[in-house]
């Protein structure tokens, strides 16, 4: 059996839902169908490692839209419905129930999944965080006098550690790089983030990777590191990155390389196919770089451009944003704008121990490439605007000094 939708969106992610809503805001009157593989209404994933894990929010409170909202917008959401194949010539998506849906335009918004650590397969006591159910299970697991080992000091791992530090007996973070986030931000800023963790009683094990996760023989877990060190604990949480959901596109003919490869207009390599959110890789003209970004702001902004370009094929808009991501840890706000690299020249323009604030500029080829801020939201807003305007380094420095 084959159905049909004018615009078919595969993935009930923030990118998928915002694309559908963007089409309606642009007065699109055709049919819109969103396929969601999971059983839940769409929800806000960043809140899972923050408010939900901390216990301040219920699963219902982080829903993006209610069923009534979707009905009012005439967006058909089909839950528990997974795309398993794509025929770009017939403009058809094959579903896991054996049926298919034809489309006039297709948006791939299937997001990403947690990268699995071979040494830590999913089993009792070992957690990965992606879904509402994952967050609720982990919230229960870390509530009480338990020992927690977090593998990975990226944003997800660090946010989990920050919550666990307020709810559990002890928290240890294992990170293969020299410092938290030093792979992207370098050692200077990484050292500062290490101090933030340690000031809250979190133990860091840096420069080490996990070789094995097993049972300790007493009902707990034993984490074995690459140097033979063992860490006994009750709960293991793995946060080592994410992989885009593209397996279902094998054989479709689409260009896929760590994401769905798109042009600057978010168009995939077949006519009438677009991608948005975590799964999309596209050339950002502002930075002369191919990007795939796994953050909320990008998903929302890219969805708006995709909606426009579906409806205006003769007048498409290039998608060239300044990337922006934030994280809340231990009551502090961390922000990154642009595309900082560990090898860039780092200039500290604000370092105030009184309010634990820090702003670091990342300079490449005598231009601002990115910035990191700790408890400095107003300055980071200005720096994002400076990057968007392609301001010179002298202009950036003058603006920063004015703000100081």
Secondary structure, 3 states (H helix, E strand, C coil): CEEEEEEEEECCCHHHHHHHHHHHHCCCCCCEEEEECCCCCCECHHHHHCHHHHCCCCCHHHECCCHHHHHHCCEEEEECCCEEEEECCCCEEEECCCCEEEEEEEEECCCEEECCCCCCCCECCEEECCCHHHHHHHHHHCCEEEEEEEECCCHHHHHHHHHHHHHEEEEEEEECCCCCCHHHHHHHHHHHHHHHHHHCCCEEEECCCEEEEEECCCCCEEEEECCCCEEEECEEEECCCEEECCHHHCCCCCCECCCEECCCCCECCCCCEEECHHHEEEEECCCCEEECCCCHHHHHHHHHHHHHHHHCCCCCCCCCCCCEEEEEECCEEEEEEECCCCCCEEEEEEEECCCCEEEEEEEECCEEEEEEEECCHHHHHHHHHHHHCCCCHHHHHHHHHHHC
